[in-house]
Structure formats: C-alpha cells, structure tokens
Amino acid sequence: DLVAGLGPDAVMRLLPWLDSRRWADGELVVRRGDPTDELFIVTAGEATARVELVGGGRRRLSTVGAGSVLGELAFLGGDRRTADVVADGPLEAFVLTRDAFAELGRQDPALKAAVLENLLRMVVRVARRMTDEVASLAG
C-alpha cells in the first residue's frame, strides 16, 4: 500500500530510508502509549493490533500481513500509540522513522509527497471502515 503507484526507481530511492527489523512470535511490536516515531511496512508474517476494553478484556482491531502498513494513523497524527501490536509468529518489517521521513522530504520531496498521498489513502480506508462499523452498531 505504501508504494502503490510508485515505479521501481522510486521504490529503490525509498529503500535506503528504511530499517529492517524482526520480532519473534508473541513479541510486542508497539505498546499502547509509546511515542509514534515509527511506521512499519510488514514484509513477512502477521501482527495483530489489540486494545484493552474499559470493562475488562481485549478487542482485536486488525491483523495485518505482508505488504501492509502498520501504525499509519499514529505516525501521521503524531500522538501516542493507541493499541498494543503483537507479532503472530515470526514477523519482519521495514521501519520508517519520523526523522528519516523528515530527511526524505528535504532530499527527495516528490518521493515524500507520493508516500504521503498513499498514507492518506490508507487513512481514508480506515475512516470508512470505522464509519461502517459504527453504523452497523447503531443500526
């Protein structure tokens, strides 16, 4: 999703800005309340985002797999993480830090703009899904 519509040259220009990370099964990728200074592009495995419910228990928000982006809302919003994300088995991802993203904008503003456009499309999809969920609860 993050590189949708980008040509091979643009993808290659983005790669140096990304760090590669791995997590073991059950390992916490992000914790609720953590700073939102990283965006995750899952390359292998799956991760599940969960929230604690007010009355106790947990609720799964989403599970993402290879090719998906994790943490886009928090990354764009600059707030703290709102959910825990746990690796469901071995997990690998590219990580784009906020600092690297800012430097990308200075060195390759067109590429940063293209990435931002894709991030905004992802946020719109999340907002639509949330609206549909609220409508189904109210209906």
C-alpha positions in Angstrom: 0.0 0.0 0.0 2.8 2.4 0.9 4.4 2.1 -2.5 1.3 1.8 -4.6 1.7 3.6 -7.9 5.4 4.1 -7.4 7.7 2.9 -10.1 10.7 0.7 -9.5 13.1 3.7 -9.4 11.0 5.4 -6.7 10.9 2.2 -4.6 14.6 1.9 -4.9 15.0 5.5 -3.8 12.9 4.8 -0.7 14.7 1.7 0.4 17.8 3.5 2.0 15.4 5.3 4.3 14.0 2.1 5.8 15.5 -0.1 8.6 14.8 -3.8 8.6 13.6 -5.4 11.9 12.4 -8.8 13.2 10.2 -9.9 16.0 9.6 -13.4 17.5 6.2 -15.0 17.9 4.3 -13.1 20.7 6.8 -10.3 20.9 5.4 -6.8 21.3 6.0 -4.6 18.3 4.5 -1.4 19.8 2.9 -0.7 23.2 -0.1 1.5 23.8 1.2 4.8 25.0 4.5 4.6 23.1 5.7 7.5 21.0 4.7 7.3 17.4 8.0 7.9 15.7 7.9 4.8 13.5 5.9 3.4 10.6 6.0 -0.3 9.9 5.8 -2.0 6.5 5.3 -5.7 7.1 7.4 -7.8 4.7 6.8 -11.3 6.3 4.4 -12.7 8.9 1.4 -11.2 10.6 0.8 -8.8 13.5 -2.4 -8.1 15.5 -3.4 -4.7 17.0 -5.4 -5.0 20.2 -7.0 -2.6 22.7 -7.9 -3.1 26.3 -11.7 -2.7 26.9 -13.0 -0.4 29.7 -14.9 -3.2 31.3 -12.0 -5.6 31.0 -10.8 -7.9 28.3 -9.3 -7.1 24.9 -10.6 -6.5 21.4 -8.8 -7.2 18.2 -8.7 -4.2 16.0 -7.0 -5.6 13.0 -4.5 -8.2 11.8 -2.0 -7.2 9.1 0.3 -9.3 6.9 3.0 -8.9 4.3 2.5 -5.8 2.1 0.5 -4.0 4.8 1.4 -0.9 6.7 1.1 -0.7 10.4 0.8 2.4 12.5 -0.1 4.9 9.8 -2.7 6.8 11.8 -0.4 7.3 14.8 2.5 8.1 12.6 0.6 10.9 10.7 -1.1 12.1 13.8 2.0 12.4 15.9 0.2 11.2 19.1 1.0 8.2 21.3 0.2 4.7 20.2 -3.4 3.8 21.0 -3.1 0.0 20.8 -0.7 -2.8 21.5 0.6 -4.7 18.5 1.9 -8.2 18.8 3.7 -10.5 16.4 1.6 -13.5 15.4 4.5 -15.8 14.7 7.8 -14.6 13.3 7.5 -11.1 11.9 9.7 -9.0 9.6 9.1 -5.4 8.6 10.8 -2.3 7.2 10.6 0.6 9.6 10.5 4.3 8.5 11.4 6.6 11.4 10.0 10.1 11.7 13.5 11.5 11.4 14.2 9.6 8.2 10.9 10.7 6.8 11.7 14.3 7.5 15.1 14.0 5.9 13.5 12.2 2.9 11.4 15.3 2.5 14.4 17.5 2.4 16.3 15.3 -0.1 13.5 13.9 -2.3 10.3 16.0 -1.7 8.5 14.4 -4.7 9.0 10.9 -3.2 7.9 12.0 0.2 4.7 13.6 -1.3 3.9 10.3 -3.1 4.4 8.3 0.1 2.2 10.8 2.0 -0.5 10.5 -0.7 -0.5 6.7 -0.3 -0.7 7.1 3.5 -3.7 9.4 3.2 -5.4 6.9 1.0 -4.8 4.3 3.8 -6.2 6.6 6.4 -9.3 7.2 4.3 -9.9 3.4 4.1 -9.6 3.1 7.9 -12.0 6.0 8.4 -14.5 4.4 6.1 -14.2 1.1 7.8 -14.7 2.7 11.2 -17.7 4.6 9.9 -19.2 1.3 8.6 -18.6 -0.4 12.0 -20.3 2.5 13.9 -23.2 2.4 11.5 -23.7 -1.3 12.0 -23.6 -0.9 15.8 -26.1 1.9 15.7 -28.4 0.2 13.2 
